[in-house]
Amino acid sequence: MAVLAECPRCHRKQAVKNRLCACGADLVKEKRLKKVRYWITYRLPNGKQRTEYVGLSIEEARAAEGKHRAQKMENPAILERVPAERMTFRELAELNGI
């Protein structure tokens, strides 16, 4: 799991610790102006990677990451059912044992 920062210019998702984006944007300045969007990325139990938008503050992103970690420790099967709107019919049928 990781927290990513999105550059407001080129929309590239990258590590939060980066000070400059590859496009030349000063991420430190953009963070102060609250223009950077934060995302969390994690793996589902079936091996697929998922990226979710969290908000405009690093605190929200870290809280969402912590919440996700707690859910993973309690019951990993719940996480598999969260992205139901993006499932294919075949995946849904396999999940329900049909």
N, C-alpha and C positions, 0 to 999 in steps of 0.2 A: 504494500500500500504506500501511496505517496501523495503529497499535496503538490499541485502544479500551479504555476502562474501563467496567465495568458497575456501576451504582449498586446497592447491596445492598437498598435499599428499593423502588424503582420498577422496577428492572431495565432502565433506559434505558442504551443504549450511547452513549458520548460520548468526546470528546477527553480524553487523559490529563492535559493541562494544566489542565482545569477544576477549580476549587477547591470550587465548590458545584454541586449538581445542581438541576434545575428544580423538583424536589419539595421542596427545602430541606435535603437531607442534606449534611453537611459531609464531602466526599470526602477531604480531607486526613486527618481523624481516622479515617475508615473504612479508608484505605490503611494507616495505622499499625497498626490492629487486624487487618490482613490479611483484611478482609471483601470487598474489591473483587476481582472476577474480571476477567481481561484477555483480550481477543480480538484477532485480527488480521483485517483485511479486505483483499481483493485482487481483481483481475479475472482471469478466465480468458481464454485466447486467443480463445474464441468470443464474448467481450464480456459474459458473465454475471458478476455480482459474487458473491463467496463470503465468508462470515464463519465463522471457526473459533475455538472456545474453546481457550485456551492453558494457563492456569493462574492461580495466585494471586500471582505475583510479576512485576514489570515486567521483570526480567532474563530470565525465561523467555520472555516475550512478545517482547522485542527479539531474543533468540536465534532464536526461531521465524521472526520476520520476516526476519532475515538469512539463515537457511537457505532460506527461500522465494525470496528475491531471487537467491541463488546458483543454485538449481534453475532459475529463470526464465532466467538468463543462459546456463546450460549447454544446456538443451534444453526449450523451452516446450511441446513435444508431451507431455512426461511429465505436466505439470500438468493437461492436458486429460483424462487418463485416471484421475487420482486419485479424483474423486467418482463412481466407477462405480456405487456402490450407489444413487445418486439419479438415474441416467439412465433415460430411457424406452426402450422397446424400439426405437422409431424412431431415437433418437439413437445407440444402440448399433449398429444396423444401418448407419447412415450412417458411423459411425466405422470400421467394418470393411469398408466398401465393398460392402455387399450391396444 
